[in-house]
Amino acid sequence: MSQSTVPSAAGTLYVVATPIGNLDDISARALRVLKEVALIAAEDTRHSVRLLQHFGIDTPLAACHDHNERDQGGRFLARLQEGADVALISDAGTPLISDPGFHLVRQVRQAGIRVVPVPGACALIAALSAAGLPSDRFIFEGFLPAKATARRSRLTEVLEEPRTLIFYEAPHRLLESIADMRDVFGGERHVVLGRELTKTFETIKGLPLGELHDWVAADANQQRGECVLLVSGWLAPEGDEAINAEALRVLDLLLAELPLKRAAALAAEITGVRKNLLYQAGLERKG
C-alpha cells in the first residue's frame, strides 16, 4: 500500500528498546512513548507488567510473541489504522534482535504506516563495546542450533570468517557450545563471555576457547543467566601452515568412518594439505 492510500489519521508503531538488566538504562524518550501510546505489544505481558509498574505506567498490554505474532499482527495493524499509536517491546533489550517483532513490523510497513525506532539497550552491542575485540566489522549469528550436529555445522560455516563473531546462548547450553567452538575453531582462538550484562553478577571474561571452557566448567555460577559469546575473527595461516575450511570438511567426513591416521592421509591426498597438519587438526577435533 502506498503512503498516499493510508488514512492521514493512522497511528505510529514505536519499536522501543527496554533495559537488559539495570532499569536505570531506560531512556526518557522510551518512558514517554510507553506512557503516551494507546497499546503496548509485549513479548511476555507477565514480564513486562513488572517493568511498567516500576515506572508507574498503566498503558494496556497485549501479547506479541513467537507463537501468535503472525495471527495477532492484524489486531495491532487494525488499531494503528484506526489512529492509535502502538509500542512494541520485548522482554529485554531491542525488539527483533533474536526476539519477536519482525512479522509485525513488516506488516505495518507494508501497510504504509510509520514505524519509529526508540533505541536503547542491546546485549550484543553492550558486549561488543567492552570485549576488546575488533568492532569495526562484526557479524551477529544469534542463537546457535540446540542440537550438537547442527551447531557444529553452523560453526564450520563461519570457521574462516575474519570478522568478530557474536552469538547469544542459553545458560543450559553454554558449556556445550563453548566445547563445540573449541573443537571447530581450535582451543587457542580468543573468545569473550559476556554474562548477565548490566546486572549484579555481570561477567566479562576473555580467554582462549580451551581455557574458557575449563573456567566455565569449574564454576556453575558462570552457567547461569543471559550469555553473549564474542569470538575473534579467523586469521589465515601463512605459507606451509595453511589449512582451509574445505580441507577440514573433508577431514571431518573421513574421521566419521576411518581411524585418525588413515583419515589424515586420505585427506592430504584429496586436498593437497600436509598430512601432519591434518593429523594435528584431527587430534584437536577428537578432543
KEDO-380864 format. One line per 4 residues: number of its first residue (from 1); for each residue x, y, z of N, C-alpha, C, O, CB. Coordinates in steps of 0.2 Angstrom, whole numbers. Each point is the difference from the previous one (the first is absolute). Glycine has a CB too. Layout:
<atoms>
NUM = X/Y/Z/X/Y/Z/X/Y/Z/X/Y/Z/X/Y/Z  ...
</atoms>
This chain:
<atoms>
1 = 4/-6/0/-4/6/0/4/6/0/5/1/4/-14/-7/2  8/11/-10/4/6/0/-2/5/5/-5/-1/3/6/0/-15  4/5/14/-2/5/6/-6/4/-2/-3/2/5/15/-2/-2  -13/1/-9/-6/5/-1/-7/-4/1/-5/4/1/12/2/-9
5 = -7/-12/8/-6/-4/1/-1/-1/8/-5/-3/2/6/-2/-13  4/6/15/-1/-1/7/-4/6/3/2/6/-2/9/-13/3  -16/6/3/-4/6/3/5/4/4/5/-2/3/-15/-5/-2  9/14/-2/5/5/3/-1/-1/8/5/2/3/-6/6/-13
9 = -4/-11/12/0/0/8/3/-7/2/-1/-1/6/-10/8/-6  14/-11/-4/3/-6/2/5/1/6/4/6/0/-5/-11/-12  2/1/16/4/0/6/8/-1/-2/1/-1/-6/-11/-2/14  14/2/-3/7/-1/-1/2/-7/4/-2/0/6/4/13/-8
13 = 2/-17/-1/2/-6/4/7/2/3/5/2/-4/-11/-10/-3  7/9/13/7/1/3/3/-6/2/-3/-4/4/-1/15/0  10/-12/-6/4/-6/2/5/2/5/5/3/-1/-6/-9/-10  -1/4/18/3/3/6/5/-5/3/-2/-6/2/-8/13/-1
17 = 16/-5/0/5/-4/3/-1/1/8/-1/6/2/9/-5/-12  -8/-6/14/0/0/7/6/-3/3/4/-3/-3/-16/2/2  13/2/8/7/-2/3/1/-8/-1/-5/-3/0/4/13/8  7/-11/-8/2/-8/0/1/-2/7/2/-6/1/3/7/-13
21 = -5/4/17/1/-2/7/-1/6/4/-5/0/4/14/-9/-7  -4/13/3/0/6/4/-6/5/-2/1/3/-6/12/-4/8  -18/2/2/-6/4/-2/2/7/-1/-4/4/-4/-3/-11/10  13/10/-4/2/7/-1/2/1/-7/0/6/-2/4/-6/14
25 = -4/-6/-16/2/1/-7/-5/2/-5/1/1/-6/8/-9/9  -15/8/0/-6/2/-5/1/8/-1/2/4/4/-10/-14/1  6/12/-11/0/7/-2/-6/4/2/-5/-3/1/13/-1/-11  -7/10/11/-6/4/1/-5/0/-6/-6/0/1/14/8/6
29 = -5/-8/-13/-5/-1/-6/-4/-6/0/-6/0/-1/14/7/-5  -5/-13/8/-3/-6/1/-6/0/5/-5/-2/-1/16/-4/-3  -9/9/9/-5/1/6/-6/4/-3/-6/-2/1/15/1/8  -8/7/-12/-5/4/-3/-4/-4/-5/-7/1/0/14/9/2
33 = -4/-13/-6/-4/-4/-6/-4/-5/4/-6/-1/-2/15/3/-7  -7/-6/13/-4/-5/3/-6/2/4/-5/-3/1/16/-4/0  -10/13/2/-6/4/4/-5/2/-5/-6/0/1/14/3/8  -6/-1/-15/-4/4/-5/-4/-4/-5/-5/2/-2/12/7/4
37 = -4/-15/-3/-3/-4/-5/-7/-3/2/-1/0/6/12/-3/-11  -15/1/1/-7/-3/2/1/-8/2/-4/-2/4/-2/10/-12  11/-11/5/1/-7/1/7/-2/0/4/3/-4/-15/-5/0  14/-3/8/6/-3/0/0/-7/-2/-3/-4/3/7/12/5
41 = -1/-10/-14/1/-7/-2/6/-2/3/6/2/-1/-12/0/-10  6/-7/16/5/-3/4/1/-7/-1/-4/-4/-1/2/12/9  9/-10/-8/1/-7/-1/-3/-5/5/-2/-5/-1/13/9/-4  -10/-1/11/-3/-4/6/-3/5/5/3/4/3/5/-13/-4
45 = -15/9/1/-3/6/4/1/-1/7/0/5/4/-9/-5/-13  10/-6/11/1/-1/8/7/3/2/1/2/5/-8/-13/-6  12/10/-4/6/3/1/0/8/0/3/3/4/3/-14/-9  -9/13/-1/0/7/-1/-4/4/5/1/6/1/0/-8/-13
49 = -6/-1/15/-4/4/5/4/2/6/-2/5/3/-8/-11/-7  15/2/6/4/2/5/4/6/-1/1/5/4/-1/-17/-1  3/13/-10/3/6/-2/-4/6/0/2/5/3/5/-13/-10  -13/7/5/-5/6/-1/-2/2/7/0/6/2/-4/-10/-13
53 = 3/-1/16/-2/2/7/6/4/3/-1/4/4/-7/-14/-3  14/8/-2/6/3/3/0/7/-2/2/5/4/4/-15/-4  -8/12/-6/0/7/-2/-7/3/0/0/6/-3/10/-9/-4  -15/0/10/-6/3/1/-4/1/-7/-3/5/-1/8/1/11
57 = -4/-10/-15/-3/0/-6/-6/-5/0/1/-6/1/10/10/-7  -17/-1/4/-6/-5/0/-3/-1/-7/-6/-1/-1/4/6/12  6/-4/-16/-2/-1/-7/-2/-8/-1/4/-4/3/3/14/-7  -13/-11/1/-1/-7/-1/5/-4/-4/3/3/-4/-15/0/4
61 = 12/-10/2/5/-4/-3/-4/-5/-4/-5/-2/1/14/4/8  -6/-5/-15/-2/-5/-4/6/-5/-2/5/3/-1/-15/4/-3  9/-13/4/5/-5/-2/2/1/-7/-4/0/-4/1/-8/13  10/8/-11/2/-1/-6/7/-4/0/5/3/1/-11/8/-5
65 = 5/-18/3/6/-4/1/0/-5/-6/-4/1/-4/3/0/17  6/-5/-12/2/-5/-6/-6/-4/-2/-1/-1/-6/12/1/10  -16/-2/0/-5/-4/-1/-6/3/-3/-5/-3/-3/9/-4/12  -5/14/-8/-6/3/-2/1/6/-4/-5/3/-3/0/-7/13
69 = 11/5/-12/2/7/-3/-3/0/-7/-3/5/-2/13/-5/8  -10/-5/-10/-3/0/-7/-8/1/1/-3/4/-4/12/-11/-1  -12/4/10/-7/0/0/-2/7/3/-5/3/-2/4/-16/3  4/15/4/-2/6/4/2/6/-4/-2/6/2/3/-12/9
73 = 4/6/-16/2/6/-3/-5/4/-3/0/6/0/10/-12/-2  -16/3/0/-5/3/-3/-4/4/5/-3/6/-2/2/-14/-6  1/6/14/-3/4/6/3/6/1/-3/5/1/0/-16/4  10/11/-5/4/6/1/-1/5/-6/0/6/1/8/-12/7
77 = -8/3/-14/0/4/-6/-7/4/0/0/5/-2/8/-14/-4  -13/5/8/-7/3/0/0/6/5/-3/6/-2/-2/-17/-1  8/11/9/0/5/5/4/6/-3/-2/6/0/2/-14/9  6/7/-13/4/5/-3/-4/3/-5/0/7/-1/10/-13/3
81 = -14/3/-6/-4/2/-6/-6/5/3/-2/4/-4/5/-14/-3  -5/8/13/-5/4/3/3/7/3/-4/4/2/-2/-15/1  12/11/-3/3/6/3/4/0/6/3/5/3/-12/1/-9  9/-12/9/3/-1/7/8/-1/-1/2/-4/-5/-13/-1/9
85 = 15/8/0/7/-2/0/1/-6/4/-3/-1/5/6/13/-6  2/-16/-1/1/-7/3/8/0/1/4/2/-4/-14/-8/-1  12/3/11/7/-1/2/1/-7/0/-4/-4/2/5/14/4  5/-12/-9/2/-7/0/6/-1/4/5/4/-1/-9/-6/-11
89 = 4/-2/17/6/-2/5/1/-7/0/-5/-4/-1/2/14/8  9/-12/-5/1/-7/1/2/-1/8/-1/5/3/6/-7/-15  -4/-4/14/2/-1/7/5/5/2/0/2/6/-4/-14/-6  9/13/-4/6/4/2/4/2/-6/1/-4/-5/0/-2/16
93 = 2/12/-11/4/2/-6/-4/2/-6/-6/2/1/14/-10/3  -6/8/-10/-3/3/-6/-4/-6/-3/3/-5/-2/7/13/0  -16/-6/0/-4/-5/-3/2/-2/-7/4/4/-3/-13/1/9  8/-11/-8/2/-3/-6/7/-3/0/2/-4/-5/-10/12/-1
97 = 12/-6/11/7/-3/0/0/-7/4/0/0/6/5/12/-7  -6/-17/-3/-1/-7/3/-7/0/4/0/-3/5/13/1/-5  -17/6/-1/-7/1/3/-5/1/-5/1/1/-6/4/4/16  -12/-6/-8/-5/1/-4/-1/7/-3/3/5/3/-9/-14/3
101 = 2/10/-11/-1/7/-2/0/1/-8/-2/4/-2/6/0/13  0/-9/-14/2/1/-7/-7/0/-4/0/4/-4/12/-9/6  -16/0/-1/-6/0/-4/-5/6/1/-3/2/-5/4/-15/6  -1/15/5/-4/6/1/2/6/-3/-3/4/-3/0/-9/14
105 = 10/6/-10/3/6/-3/-1/0/-8/-1/5/-3/9/-4/12  -7/-7/-12/-1/-1/-7/-7/2/-2/-1/3/-5/11/-12/5  -15/6/3/-7/1/-1/-1/8/0/-4/2/-5/1/-14/9  5/15/1/-1/7/1/3/4/-6/-3/5/-2/2/-7/15
109 = 7/1/-14/3/3/-6/-3/-1/-6/0/5/-4/11/-6/10  -13/-5/-8/-3/-2/-6/-7/4/-1/-2/1/-5/8/-12/5  -9/12/6/-6/4/0/1/8/-1/-5/4/0/0/-13/7  11/11/-7/2/7/-1/0/4/6/-1/6/0/-3/-7/-11
113 = 3/-2/17/0/3/7/7/1/2/4/-4/0/-16/-1/3  13/11/1/6/2/2/3/-5/6/-4/-1/4/1/13/-7  9/-14/2/3/-3/6/6/4/2/4/2/-4/-7/-13/-1  3/12/12/6/4/3/4/-3/5/-3/-3/5/-5/13/-7
117 = 14/-11/1/4/-3/5/2/5/6/1/5/-1/4/-13/-8  -6/5/15/2/3/6/6/-4/3/-1/-4/4/-11/9/-2  18/-3/-4/6/-4/2/2/0/7/-2/4/4/6/-2/-15  0/-7/13/2/-1/7/4/-6/0/4/-2/-4/-14/8/8
121 = 10/-10/2/4/-5/2/-1/-6/-5/-5/-1/-3/4/4/15  7/-6/-14/0/-6/-4/6/-4/2/6/2/0/-11/4/-10  4/-12/12/5/-4/3/7/-1/-4/5/0/2/-14/-6/4  7/5/-13/6/-2/-4/5/6/-1/6/0/0/-13/-8/-6
125 = 4/14/6/3/6/-1/4/2/7/6/2/0/-14/2/-9  4/-5/15/3/1/6/7/-4/1/5/2/2/-17/1/3  11/-10/-7/5/-4/1/6/2/-5/6/0/2/-14/-10/1  7/11/-9/5/2/-5/4/6/3/6/1/-1/-13/-6/-9
129 = 3/10/13/4/6/2/5/-1/5/4/4/1/-15/2/-4  10/-11/7/5/-2/6/4/-6/-1/4/-1/4/-12/6/3  8/-8/-13/3/-6/-1/8/1/-2/4/-5/1/-15/0/-4  12/10/0/7/1/-2/2/-4/-6/6/-1/-2/-3/3/14
133 = -8/-4/-16/1/-3/-7/-2/5/-5/-3/5/1/0/-16/4  6/10/-11/-1/5/-6/-8/1/0/-4/-5/-1/15/1/-5  -13/10/5/-7/2/0/-2/4/-6/-6/2/-1/6/-2/13  5/1/-17/-1/4/-6/-4/-5/-5/-4/3/-4/14/4/6
137 = -9/-13/-1/-4/-5/-4/-2/-6/4/5/-3/3/1/7/-14  -12/-6/11/-2/-6/4/-6/-3/-3/-4/3/-4/9/2/15  -7/-11/-9/-6/-3/-2/-3/-3/6/3/-3/4/2/0/-16  -12/3/12/-4/-2/5/-4/-7/-2/-3/1/-5/2/11/10
141 = 3/-17/-2/-3/-7/-2/-6/-2/4/-3/-5/-1/14/2/-3  -13/7/9/-6/-1/5/2/-7/4/5/-1/2/-13/7/-10  2/-10/9/1/-6/4/2/-5/-5/-2/-1/-6/-7/4/14  14/-7/-6/2/-6/-4/-5/-6/1/-4/0/5/16/3/-3
145 = -12/-8/-7/-5/-5/1/1/-4/6/5/0/3/-6/-1/-15  -5/-2/15/0/-3/6/4/-7/0/3/-2/4/-14/8/-1  10/-9/-9/3/-7/-1/7/1/-2/2/4/-4/-13/-9/1  15/0/6/8/1/-1/2/-1/-8/4/4/-2/-3/-9/14
149 = -4/1/-15/2/-1/-7/-1/6/-4/4/3/-4/-7/-15/4  -3/15/0/-2/6/-3/4/6/2/2/5/-3/-13/-9/2  13/4/8/4/6/3/7/0/-3/2/5/-2/-9/-6/12  10/-5/-11/7/-1/-2/0/2/-8/4/3/-2/-2/-12/11
153 = -8/7/-12/0/2/-7/-1/7/-1/4/3/-5/-9/-13/3  1/14/6/0/7/-1/7/3/2/2/5/-3/-14/-5/6  15/-2/2/7/3/2/5/-2/-6/4/5/-1/-7/-7/13  3/-3/-15/4/-2/-6/-1/5/-5/5/2/-4/-5/-14/7
157 = -6/14/-4/-2/5/-6/4/7/1/2/3/-5/-13/-9/4  12/8/8/3/6/1/8/-1/3/3/5/2/-15/0/0  14/-11/-3/7/-1/2/5/5/-3/5/2/4/-8/-14/-3  3/14/-7/5/4/-3/-3/7/-1/2/4/-4/3/-14/-2
161 = -10/12/10/-3/7/0/5/5/4/2/-1/6/-14/-4/-6  15/10/-4/5/4/4/-3/5/4/4/3/4/3/-5/-14  -13/3/10/-3/5/5/-2/-3/6/0/-6/1/-5/12/-10  5/-1/14/-2/-3/7/-7/-3/0/-5/3/-3/12/6/8
165 = -8/-15/-2/-6/-4/0/-3/1/7/3/0/5/2/-8/-13  -12/9/7/-4/1/6/-6/-4/1/-3/-1/-5/7/13/5  -4/-16/5/-6/-5/1/-3/2/7/3/2/5/3/-11/-12  -13/7/7/-3/0/6/-1/-8/2/0/-4/-4/-7/15/2
169 = 7/-12/8/-1/-7/2/-4/-1/7/1/4/4/10/-7/-10  -15/-2/6/-3/-2/6/4/-2/6/5/-4/-2/-15/2/-5  9/3/13/5/-2/5/1/-8/0/5/-2/2/-8/12/5  -3/-14/-8/1/-7/1/4/-3/-6/1/-6/0/-12/6/6
173 = 12/4/-12/4/-3/-5/7/4/-1/4/-2/-4/-15/-1/-2  12/7/11/6/4/-1/7/-4/0/4/1/-5/-10/8/11  6/-14/-1/6/-4/0/1/-4/-7/6/-1/-2/-7/1/15  -4/-3/-15/0/-4/-6/2/4/-6/4/-2/-4/-13/-5/9
177 = 6/13/-5/2/4/-6/7/3/0/3/0/-5/-15/4/5  15/-3/6/7/2/0/4/-6/-2/5/1/-3/-7/7/12  0/-14/-7/4/-6/-2/0/-1/-7/5/-2/-3/-8/-3/14  -3/6/-14/0/-1/-8/4/6/-3/3/-2/-5/-14/-3/6
181 = 11/11/2/4/5/-3/7/-2/0/4/1/-4/-12/8/7  10/-11/3/7/-2/1/2/-6/-5/6/1/-3/-7/2/15  -3/-8/-13/1/-5/-5/1/2/-7/4/-2/-4/-10/-6/12  1/13/-10/0/2/-7/5/6/-1/3/0/-5/-15/-3/5
185 = 12/8/4/5/6/-1/7/-2/3/5/4/-3/-15/4/4  11/-12/3/6/-2/3/0/4/7/-3/5/1/9/-6/-12  -2/-3/16/0/2/7/4/7/1/-1/3/5/0/-15/-2  5/14/-8/3/7/1/-3/6/-2/2/5/1/8/-12/-2
189 = -16/6/-3/-4/6/-2/-3/4/6/-2/-3/4/-1/-4/-15  4/13/11/-2/4/5/-7/1/0/-3/1/-5/14/5/5  -14/-6/6/-8/1/1/-1/4/6/4/0/5/-6/-11/-11  -3/15/6/-2/4/6/-7/-2/2/-5/0/-5/12/10/1
193 = -8/-12/10/-7/-1/3/-3/6/3/3/2/5/0/-15/-3  -9/15/-4/-3/5/3/-6/-3/3/-5/-2/-3/9/11/-5  -5/-9/15/-5/-3/3/-4/5/5/3/3/4/3/-14/-5  -13/10/1/-3/5/5/2/7/-1/1/3/5/-2/-13/3
197 = 1/12/-14/3/7/-1/-5/5/3/-6/0/0/11/-3/-10  -2/8/14/-3/6/3/-4/-3/7/-3/5/3/2/1/-14  2/-12/12/-3/-3/6/5/0/6/6/1/-1/-15/-7/-6  7/4/13/4/-1/6/6/-4/-1/5/2/2/-15/0/5
201 = 9/-8/-10/5/-5/-1/3/0/-7/2/-5/-3/-7/-2/12  6/13/-12/3/1/-7/7/-3/0/4/1/4/-11/9/-6  8/-14/-4/6/-3/-2/2/2/-7/-4/0/-4/2/-10/12  8/12/-8/3/1/-7/7/-3/1/5/3/2/-11/8/-5
205 = 7/-17/0/6/-4/1/3/-2/-7/-4/-3/-4/0/-1/15  10/6/-13/3/-2/-6/6/-5/1/4/1/4/-7/10/-8  3/-16/0/5/-6/1/0/-3/-7/-5/0/-4/3/-1/16  7/-3/-13/0/-5/-6/-6/-5/1/-2/-1/6/15/2/-8
209 = -16/-3/-3/-6/-5/1/1/-6/4/-4/-1/4/1/5/-15  9/-7/11/1/-6/4/1/2/7/-3/-3/4/9/-2/-13  -3/11/11/0/2/7/-7/3/2/-2/-2/6/14/5/-7  -16/0/-3/-6/2/2/-5/-5/2/-4/0/5/6/10/-12
213 = -1/-16/3/-5/-6/1/2/-2/7/-5/-2/4/5/-1/-16  6/2/14/2/-3/6/-2/5/6/-2/-3/5/12/-3/-11  -10/12/5/-1/5/5/-8/0/1/-2/0/6/12/7/-9  -14/-7/-2/-7/-1/1/-2/-6/3/-4/0/4/2/7/-14
217 = 5/-13/8/-2/-6/2/2/-1/8/-4/-3/3/6/-2/-14  3/9/13/2/0/7/-5/4/5/1/0/6/11/-2/-10  -16/6/1/-4/5/4/-7/0/-3/-2/3/-5/12/4/7  -15/-11/2/-7/0/-2/-3/6/-1/-5/1/-3/5/-12/9
221 = 2/16/-2/-3/7/0/1/3/-7/-4/4/-2/6/-3/14  3/-3/-15/1/3/-7/-4/-3/-5/0/2/-6/11/1/9  -15/-8/-1/-5/-3/-5/-7/2/2/-5/-4/-1/13/-6/0  -9/16/3/-6/2/1/-1/7/-3/5/4/-1/-5/-10/12
225 = -6/8/-13/-2/7/-2/1/0/-8/1/-5/-3/2/10/14  -4/1/-13/0/2/-7/8/0/-2/4/4/3/-16/2/-3  13/-9/-6/7/0/-2/1/2/-7/-4/-1/-5/6/-8/12  4/13/-8/2/2/-7/7/-3/-1/4/1/5/-11/10/-5
229 = 9/-14/-5/6/-2/-2/3/3/-6/-3/1/-5/0/-12/10  9/14/-4/3/4/-6/7/-3/-1/4/-1/4/-10/12/-1  6/-14/-9/6/-3/-2/4/4/-5/-2/3/-5/-4/-14/7  13/11/-1/4/4/-5/0/-3/-7/-1/-6/-1/8/9/11
233 = -7/1/-15/0/-2/-7/6/-5/-2/5/0/4/-11/10/-6  5/-13/-3/5/-5/-3/6/4/-3/-1/4/-3/-8/-13/1  15/7/4/6/2/-3/3/-5/-4/1/-6/2/1/14/7  -1/-7/-16/2/-5/-5/7/-2/2/4/4/0/-12/0/-9
237 = 9/-11/10/7/-2/1/4/2/-7/-3/0/-5/0/-9/13  10/10/-7/4/2/-6/4/-6/-2/2/-4/4/-2/16/0  2/-12/-10/5/-5/-3/-2/-7/1/-6/-2/-1/14/10/3  -3/-12/1/-1/-8/0/-5/-2/6/-2/-5/0/13/4/-5
241 = -13/6/9/-4/-1/6/-8/0/-2/-4/0/4/13/4/4  -10/-2/-14/-7/2/-2/-4/-7/0/2/-5/-3/2/15/-4  -10/-9/9/-5/-6/0/-7/4/0/-2/3/4/9/-12/2  -11/7/-12/-6/4/-1/-6/-4/2/0/-6/2/5/12/-11
245 = -11/-3/9/-6/-3/2/-2/-6/-4/-3/-5/3/-1/16/1  5/-11/-10/-1/-6/-4/4/-6/2/-3/-5/0/0/13/-10  9/-7/11/4/-5/3/-2/-3/6/0/-6/1/10/11/-7  -12/-1/11/-3/-2/6/-7/-4/-1/-1/-4/3/7/14/3
249 = -10/-7/-11/-6/-4/-1/1/-7/-3/-3/-5/2/-2/16/-4  10/-12/-2/2/-6/-3/2/-5/6/-1/-6/0/4/11/-11  2/-2/15/2/-3/6/-5/-3/5/0/-6/2/10/13/-3  -15/-2/2/-6/-2/4/-4/-6/-3/-2/-5/4/2/17/0
253 = -1/-12/-10/-4/-6/-3/4/-6/0/-3/-5/1/-2/13/-9  12/-8/7/4/-6/1/0/-2/7/1/-6/1/6/9/-11  -6/1/15/0/-2/7/-6/-4/2/1/-4/5/7/14/-3  -13/-8/-5/-7/-4/2/1/-7/-2/-4/-4/3/-3/15/-4
257 = 11/-13/-4/0/-7/-2/7/-3/1/0/-7/0/-8/10/-8  13/0/9/7/-3/0/4/2/7/-2/5/3/2/-5/-16  5/-3/14/5/2/6/3/6/-2/1/2/-6/1/-14/9  1/16/2/2/6/-1/6/0/-5/1/4/-5/-4/-1/16
261 = 8/-8/-11/6/0/-4/-2/-1/-7/2/4/-5/4/-8/14  -11/0/-11/-2/-2/-6/-4/6/-3/1/2/-6/-1/-14/8  -4/15/2/-4/6/-2/4/6/-2/-1/3/-5/-8/-7/13  14/5/-4/5/6/-1/4/-2/-7/1/5/-4/0/-2/16
265 = 1/-9/-13/3/-1/-6/-4/1/-6/2/2/-5/5/-11/11  -13/6/-6/-5/1/-6/-1/7/-1/-1/2/-6/-4/-13/8  3/15/3/-1/7/0/5/4/-3/-1/4/-4/-6/-5/14  14/-1/-9/5/3/-3/1/-1/-7/1/4/-4/5/-5/15
269 = -8/-6/-13/0/-1/-7/-5/4/-4/1/2/-6/3/-14/9  -10/12/0/-6/4/-3/1/7/-1/-1/3/-5/-6/-12/9  10/12/1/0/8/1/7/3/-2/0/6/-1/-9/-7/10  14/-3/-8/7/3/-1/3/3/6/5/2/0/-8/0/-12
273 = -1/-2/18/3/3/6/4/-6/3/-1/-6/0/-9/13/2  15/-4/2/5/-5/3/-3/-5/5/-4/3/4/13/6/-6  -7/-15/1/-3/-5/5/1/1/7/-5/-1/4/7/-7/-13  4/11/11/1/1/7/-5/6/3/-2/-1/6/14/-3/-8
277 = -13/9/-2/-5/5/2/-7/-3/1/-4/2/4/11/7/-11  -9/-13/2/-7/-3/0/0/-5/6/-5/0/4/3/1/-16  7/-4/14/0/-5/5/0/4/7/-4/-2/4/11/-6/-10  -4/14/6/0/4/6/-7/3/1/-3/0/6/15/2/-7
281 = -15/0/-5/-7/2/1/-5/-5/2/-5/1/3/8/7/-12  -2/-14/7/-4/-6/2/0/-1/7/-5/-2/3/7/-3/-14  5/5/14/0/-1/7/-4/5/4/-3/-1/5/15/-3/-7  -11/11/0/-4/5/3/-8/-1/0/-3/1/4/13/7/-7
285 = -12/-11/-3/-7/-1/-1/-3/-6/4/-5/0/2/6/5/-13  4/-9/13/-2/-6/4/1/2/7/-1/-5/5/4/-3/-14  -1/14/11/0/2/7/7/-2/3/1/1/6/-14/-2/-5
</atoms>
